Amino acid sequence: MGTPIAIVTTEKAAPKRTRERIGMIEREPGPDWFVPTQTKSGRRVWYLRLNITGMNPRLYGQFRSKHQCLLFLDDAIDAILDNENELQDACIRRMIRETCGKIWPPIVEHPLLTQQCSATTKGR
């Protein structure tokens, strides 16, 4: 009886592509964040509507998917946060001179924390 023959390939399997992670966005995307449209060739593309307080809304794109829009937004937030020290300096220059007035970091108004009825105030 002969020895069995095994088929061995020397090619390595291609590694699985991992999806880029979004790390800086703190809110769930709203329906008005994305603007779909079609190119002249009929391909569906997406624009990201960026709203910043004090500025008119701006459209950025065109992107091939909503996920690509969010990756751009993640990069934009990261770029803004790179200059956070300048934001702090500008804030401190304009803050009023008051006891305990220069408290940092900024207060984040999370929707769950700003609700009128919370479990801690129940029964008062």
PyMOL CGO cylinders between C-alpha atoms (Angstrom):
from pymol import cmd
from pymol.cgo import CYLINDER

trace = [
    CYLINDER, 0.00, 0.00, 0.00, 1.28, 3.46, -0.87, 0.3, 1, 1, 1, 1, 1, 1,
    CYLINDER, 1.28, 3.46, -0.87, 1.38, 6.57, 1.26, 0.3, 1, 1, 1, 1, 1, 1,
    CYLINDER, 1.38, 6.57, 1.26, -1.45, 9.06, 0.83, 0.3, 1, 1, 1, 1, 1, 1,
    CYLINDER, -1.45, 9.06, 0.83, -0.65, 12.24, -1.03, 0.3, 1, 1, 1, 1, 1, 1,
    CYLINDER, -0.65, 12.24, -1.03, -1.66, 15.59, 0.45, 0.3, 1, 1, 1, 1, 1, 1,
    CYLINDER, -1.66, 15.59, 0.45, -2.22, 18.70, -1.63, 0.3, 1, 1, 1, 1, 1, 1,
    CYLINDER, -2.22, 18.70, -1.63, -0.37, 21.62, -0.10, 0.3, 1, 1, 1, 1, 1, 1,
    CYLINDER, -0.37, 21.62, -0.10, -0.63, 25.17, -1.36, 0.3, 1, 1, 1, 1, 1, 1,
    CYLINDER, -0.63, 25.17, -1.36, 2.08, 27.67, -0.59, 0.3, 1, 1, 1, 1, 1, 1,
    CYLINDER, 2.08, 27.67, -0.59, -0.15, 30.67, -1.19, 0.3, 1, 1, 1, 1, 1, 1,
    CYLINDER, -0.15, 30.67, -1.19, -1.38, 32.34, 1.96, 0.3, 1, 1, 1, 1, 1, 1,
    CYLINDER, -1.38, 32.34, 1.96, -5.02, 33.27, 2.16, 0.3, 1, 1, 1, 1, 1, 1,
    CYLINDER, -5.02, 33.27, 2.16, -5.66, 36.98, 1.77, 0.3, 1, 1, 1, 1, 1, 1,
    CYLINDER, -5.66, 36.98, 1.77, -6.23, 38.62, 5.15, 0.3, 1, 1, 1, 1, 1, 1,
    CYLINDER, -6.23, 38.62, 5.15, -9.75, 39.74, 5.90, 0.3, 1, 1, 1, 1, 1, 1,
    CYLINDER, -9.75, 39.74, 5.90, -10.28, 43.44, 5.36, 0.3, 1, 1, 1, 1, 1, 1,
    CYLINDER, -10.28, 43.44, 5.36, -11.31, 45.05, 8.60, 0.3, 1, 1, 1, 1, 1, 1,
    CYLINDER, -11.31, 45.05, 8.60, -13.73, 47.96, 8.50, 0.3, 1, 1, 1, 1, 1, 1,
    CYLINDER, -13.73, 47.96, 8.50, -12.31, 51.25, 9.70, 0.3, 1, 1, 1, 1, 1, 1,
    CYLINDER, -12.31, 51.25, 9.70, -13.61, 52.15, 13.14, 0.3, 1, 1, 1, 1, 1, 1,
    CYLINDER, -13.61, 52.15, 13.14, -15.27, 55.42, 14.06, 0.3, 1, 1, 1, 1, 1, 1,
    CYLINDER, -15.27, 55.42, 14.06, -13.87, 56.72, 17.33, 0.3, 1, 1, 1, 1, 1, 1,
    CYLINDER, -13.87, 56.72, 17.33, -14.61, 60.44, 17.76, 0.3, 1, 1, 1, 1, 1, 1,
    CYLINDER, -14.61, 60.44, 17.76, -18.33, 60.77, 16.97, 0.3, 1, 1, 1, 1, 1, 1,
    CYLINDER, -18.33, 60.77, 16.97, -20.38, 60.88, 20.17, 0.3, 1, 1, 1, 1, 1, 1,
    CYLINDER, -20.38, 60.88, 20.17, -23.92, 60.98, 18.74, 0.3, 1, 1, 1, 1, 1, 1,
    CYLINDER, -23.92, 60.98, 18.74, -25.99, 58.65, 16.63, 0.3, 1, 1, 1, 1, 1, 1,
    CYLINDER, -25.99, 58.65, 16.63, -26.28, 59.94, 13.06, 0.3, 1, 1, 1, 1, 1, 1,
    CYLINDER, -26.28, 59.94, 13.06, -29.51, 61.77, 12.30, 0.3, 1, 1, 1, 1, 1, 1,
    CYLINDER, -29.51, 61.77, 12.30, -31.52, 61.34, 9.11, 0.3, 1, 1, 1, 1, 1, 1,
    CYLINDER, -31.52, 61.34, 9.11, -30.66, 64.89, 7.98, 0.3, 1, 1, 1, 1, 1, 1,
    CYLINDER, -30.66, 64.89, 7.98, -26.90, 64.25, 8.15, 0.3, 1, 1, 1, 1, 1, 1,
    CYLINDER, -26.90, 64.25, 8.15, -26.79, 62.53, 4.76, 0.3, 1, 1, 1, 1, 1, 1,
    CYLINDER, -26.79, 62.53, 4.76, -27.82, 63.80, 1.33, 0.3, 1, 1, 1, 1, 1, 1,
    CYLINDER, -27.82, 63.80, 1.33, -28.08, 61.12, -1.39, 0.3, 1, 1, 1, 1, 1, 1,
    CYLINDER, -28.08, 61.12, -1.39, -27.74, 61.98, -5.06, 0.3, 1, 1, 1, 1, 1, 1,
    CYLINDER, -27.74, 61.98, -5.06, -26.77, 60.36, -8.33, 0.3, 1, 1, 1, 1, 1, 1,
    CYLINDER, -26.77, 60.36, -8.33, -23.86, 61.13, -10.61, 0.3, 1, 1, 1, 1, 1, 1,
    CYLINDER, -23.86, 61.13, -10.61, -24.29, 61.60, -14.35, 0.3, 1, 1, 1, 1, 1, 1,
    CYLINDER, -24.29, 61.60, -14.35, -23.37, 57.94, -14.82, 0.3, 1, 1, 1, 1, 1, 1,
    CYLINDER, -23.37, 57.94, -14.82, -26.18, 56.87, -12.48, 0.3, 1, 1, 1, 1, 1, 1,
    CYLINDER, -26.18, 56.87, -12.48, -24.03, 55.94, -9.49, 0.3, 1, 1, 1, 1, 1, 1,
    CYLINDER, -24.03, 55.94, -9.49, -25.51, 56.72, -6.07, 0.3, 1, 1, 1, 1, 1, 1,
    CYLINDER, -25.51, 56.72, -6.07, -23.27, 58.93, -3.92, 0.3, 1, 1, 1, 1, 1, 1,
    CYLINDER, -23.27, 58.93, -3.92, -23.63, 60.61, -0.55, 0.3, 1, 1, 1, 1, 1, 1,
    CYLINDER, -23.63, 60.61, -0.55, -22.84, 64.05, 0.84, 0.3, 1, 1, 1, 1, 1, 1,
    CYLINDER, -22.84, 64.05, 0.84, -22.44, 64.82, 4.53, 0.3, 1, 1, 1, 1, 1, 1,
    CYLINDER, -22.44, 64.82, 4.53, -24.32, 67.87, 5.84, 0.3, 1, 1, 1, 1, 1, 1,
    CYLINDER, -24.32, 67.87, 5.84, -22.16, 69.44, 8.53, 0.3, 1, 1, 1, 1, 1, 1,
    CYLINDER, -22.16, 69.44, 8.53, -23.89, 71.77, 10.99, 0.3, 1, 1, 1, 1, 1, 1,
    CYLINDER, -23.89, 71.77, 10.99, -21.70, 73.79, 13.33, 0.3, 1, 1, 1, 1, 1, 1,
    CYLINDER, -21.70, 73.79, 13.33, -23.32, 76.30, 15.66, 0.3, 1, 1, 1, 1, 1, 1,
    CYLINDER, -23.32, 76.30, 15.66, -22.77, 79.81, 14.34, 0.3, 1, 1, 1, 1, 1, 1,
    CYLINDER, -22.77, 79.81, 14.34, -22.11, 78.69, 10.76, 0.3, 1, 1, 1, 1, 1, 1,
    CYLINDER, -22.11, 78.69, 10.76, -24.34, 77.90, 7.81, 0.3, 1, 1, 1, 1, 1, 1,
    CYLINDER, -24.34, 77.90, 7.81, -24.69, 74.17, 7.06, 0.3, 1, 1, 1, 1, 1, 1,
    CYLINDER, -24.69, 74.17, 7.06, -22.13, 72.84, 4.59, 0.3, 1, 1, 1, 1, 1, 1,
    CYLINDER, -22.13, 72.84, 4.59, -22.17, 69.80, 2.31, 0.3, 1, 1, 1, 1, 1, 1,
    CYLINDER, -22.17, 69.80, 2.31, -18.99, 67.72, 2.08, 0.3, 1, 1, 1, 1, 1, 1,
    CYLINDER, -18.99, 67.72, 2.08, -18.53, 64.93, -0.38, 0.3, 1, 1, 1, 1, 1, 1,
    CYLINDER, -18.53, 64.93, -0.38, -19.22, 63.07, -2.57, 0.3, 1, 1, 1, 1, 1, 1,
    CYLINDER, -19.22, 63.07, -2.57, -18.67, 59.75, -0.80, 0.3, 1, 1, 1, 1, 1, 1,
    CYLINDER, -18.67, 59.75, -0.80, -19.49, 56.23, -1.91, 0.3, 1, 1, 1, 1, 1, 1,
    CYLINDER, -19.49, 56.23, -1.91, -21.37, 55.33, 1.31, 0.3, 1, 1, 1, 1, 1, 1,
    CYLINDER, -21.37, 55.33, 1.31, -22.77, 56.73, 4.54, 0.3, 1, 1, 1, 1, 1, 1,
    CYLINDER, -22.77, 56.73, 4.54, -19.96, 54.96, 6.38, 0.3, 1, 1, 1, 1, 1, 1,
    CYLINDER, -19.96, 54.96, 6.38, -17.39, 56.92, 4.34, 0.3, 1, 1, 1, 1, 1, 1,
    CYLINDER, -17.39, 56.92, 4.34, -19.27, 60.12, 5.30, 0.3, 1, 1, 1, 1, 1, 1,
    CYLINDER, -19.27, 60.12, 5.30, -18.96, 59.20, 8.97, 0.3, 1, 1, 1, 1, 1, 1,
    CYLINDER, -18.96, 59.20, 8.97, -15.26, 58.38, 8.59, 0.3, 1, 1, 1, 1, 1, 1,
    CYLINDER, -15.26, 58.38, 8.59, -14.74, 61.86, 7.11, 0.3, 1, 1, 1, 1, 1, 1,
    CYLINDER, -14.74, 61.86, 7.11, -16.69, 63.40, 10.02, 0.3, 1, 1, 1, 1, 1, 1,
    CYLINDER, -16.69, 63.40, 10.02, -14.56, 61.40, 12.46, 0.3, 1, 1, 1, 1, 1, 1,
    CYLINDER, -14.56, 61.40, 12.46, -11.41, 62.81, 10.82, 0.3, 1, 1, 1, 1, 1, 1,
    CYLINDER, -11.41, 62.81, 10.82, -12.87, 66.35, 10.91, 0.3, 1, 1, 1, 1, 1, 1,
    CYLINDER, -12.87, 66.35, 10.91, -13.66, 66.09, 14.64, 0.3, 1, 1, 1, 1, 1, 1,
    CYLINDER, -13.66, 66.09, 14.64, -10.15, 64.76, 15.25, 0.3, 1, 1, 1, 1, 1, 1,
    CYLINDER, -10.15, 64.76, 15.25, -8.68, 67.76, 13.38, 0.3, 1, 1, 1, 1, 1, 1,
    CYLINDER, -8.68, 67.76, 13.38, -10.76, 70.16, 15.47, 0.3, 1, 1, 1, 1, 1, 1,
    CYLINDER, -10.76, 70.16, 15.47, -9.67, 68.46, 18.69, 0.3, 1, 1, 1, 1, 1, 1,
    CYLINDER, -9.67, 68.46, 18.69, -6.02, 68.76, 17.63, 0.3, 1, 1, 1, 1, 1, 1,
    CYLINDER, -6.02, 68.76, 17.63, -6.47, 72.50, 18.19, 0.3, 1, 1, 1, 1, 1, 1,
    CYLINDER, -6.47, 72.50, 18.19, -8.31, 72.09, 21.49, 0.3, 1, 1, 1, 1, 1, 1,
    CYLINDER, -8.31, 72.09, 21.49, -5.62, 73.95, 23.46, 0.3, 1, 1, 1, 1, 1, 1,
    CYLINDER, -5.62, 73.95, 23.46, -6.26, 77.02, 21.31, 0.3, 1, 1, 1, 1, 1, 1,
    CYLINDER, -6.26, 77.02, 21.31, -9.99, 76.69, 22.08, 0.3, 1, 1, 1, 1, 1, 1,
    CYLINDER, -9.99, 76.69, 22.08, -9.24, 76.55, 25.80, 0.3, 1, 1, 1, 1, 1, 1,
    CYLINDER, -9.24, 76.55, 25.80, -7.01, 79.64, 25.59, 0.3, 1, 1, 1, 1, 1, 1,
    CYLINDER, -7.01, 79.64, 25.59, -9.68, 81.56, 23.67, 0.3, 1, 1, 1, 1, 1, 1,
    CYLINDER, -9.68, 81.56, 23.67, -12.30, 80.55, 26.24, 0.3, 1, 1, 1, 1, 1, 1,
    CYLINDER, -12.30, 80.55, 26.24, -10.14, 81.56, 29.20, 0.3, 1, 1, 1, 1, 1, 1,
    CYLINDER, -10.14, 81.56, 29.20, -9.42, 84.97, 27.62, 0.3, 1, 1, 1, 1, 1, 1,
    CYLINDER, -9.42, 84.97, 27.62, -13.15, 85.74, 27.44, 0.3, 1, 1, 1, 1, 1, 1,
    CYLINDER, -13.15, 85.74, 27.44, -14.39, 84.12, 30.66, 0.3, 1, 1, 1, 1, 1, 1,
    CYLINDER, -14.39, 84.12, 30.66, -15.61, 86.37, 33.46, 0.3, 1, 1, 1, 1, 1, 1,
    CYLINDER, -15.61, 86.37, 33.46, -13.39, 86.83, 36.49, 0.3, 1, 1, 1, 1, 1, 1,
    CYLINDER, -13.39, 86.83, 36.49, -15.34, 85.04, 39.19, 0.3, 1, 1, 1, 1, 1, 1,
    CYLINDER, -15.34, 85.04, 39.19, -14.56, 82.68, 42.06, 0.3, 1, 1, 1, 1, 1, 1,
    CYLINDER, -14.56, 82.68, 42.06, -14.40, 79.13, 40.70, 0.3, 1, 1, 1, 1, 1, 1,
    CYLINDER, -14.40, 79.13, 40.70, -15.15, 80.59, 37.26, 0.3, 1, 1, 1, 1, 1, 1,
    CYLINDER, -15.15, 80.59, 37.26, -12.25, 78.96, 35.43, 0.3, 1, 1, 1, 1, 1, 1,
    CYLINDER, -12.25, 78.96, 35.43, -13.39, 75.37, 35.64, 0.3, 1, 1, 1, 1, 1, 1,
    CYLINDER, -13.39, 75.37, 35.64, -12.22, 73.16, 32.80, 0.3, 1, 1, 1, 1, 1, 1,
    CYLINDER, -12.22, 73.16, 32.80, -12.92, 70.82, 30.94, 0.3, 1, 1, 1, 1, 1, 1,
    CYLINDER, -12.92, 70.82, 30.94, -16.04, 72.16, 29.21, 0.3, 1, 1, 1, 1, 1, 1,
    CYLINDER, -16.04, 72.16, 29.21, -19.40, 70.89, 30.33, 0.3, 1, 1, 1, 1, 1, 1,
    CYLINDER, -19.40, 70.89, 30.33, -20.86, 68.31, 27.97, 0.3, 1, 1, 1, 1, 1, 1,
    CYLINDER, -20.86, 68.31, 27.97, -24.65, 68.43, 27.83, 0.3, 1, 1, 1, 1, 1, 1,
    CYLINDER, -24.65, 68.43, 27.83, -25.55, 64.82, 27.19, 0.3, 1, 1, 1, 1, 1, 1,
    CYLINDER, -25.55, 64.82, 27.19, -29.25, 64.33, 26.32, 0.3, 1, 1, 1, 1, 1, 1,
    CYLINDER, -29.25, 64.33, 26.32, -29.75, 61.77, 29.11, 0.3, 1, 1, 1, 1, 1, 1,
    CYLINDER, -29.75, 61.77, 29.11, -28.27, 64.12, 31.70, 0.3, 1, 1, 1, 1, 1, 1,
    CYLINDER, -28.27, 64.12, 31.70, -30.43, 67.09, 30.71, 0.3, 1, 1, 1, 1, 1, 1,
    CYLINDER, -30.43, 67.09, 30.71, -33.80, 65.35, 30.98, 0.3, 1, 1, 1, 1, 1, 1,
    CYLINDER, -33.80, 65.35, 30.98, -36.27, 67.00, 33.37, 0.3, 1, 1, 1, 1, 1, 1,
    CYLINDER, -36.27, 67.00, 33.37, -37.27, 63.84, 35.24, 0.3, 1, 1, 1, 1, 1, 1,
    CYLINDER, -37.27, 63.84, 35.24, -34.43, 61.68, 36.42, 0.3, 1, 1, 1, 1, 1, 1,
    CYLINDER, -34.43, 61.68, 36.42, -34.29, 58.78, 38.83, 0.3, 1, 1, 1, 1, 1, 1,
    CYLINDER, -34.29, 58.78, 38.83, -32.31, 60.80, 41.40, 0.3, 1, 1, 1, 1, 1, 1,
    CYLINDER, -32.31, 60.80, 41.40, -35.00, 63.49, 41.81, 0.3, 1, 1, 1, 1, 1, 1,
    CYLINDER, -35.00, 63.49, 41.81, -37.89, 61.05, 42.16, 0.3, 1, 1, 1, 1, 1, 1,
    CYLINDER, -37.89, 61.05, 42.16, -39.77, 61.35, 45.43, 0.3, 1, 1, 1, 1, 1, 1,
    CYLINDER, -39.77, 61.35, 45.43, -38.83, 64.93, 46.27, 0.3, 1, 1, 1, 1, 1, 1,
]
cmd.load_cgo(trace, "trace")
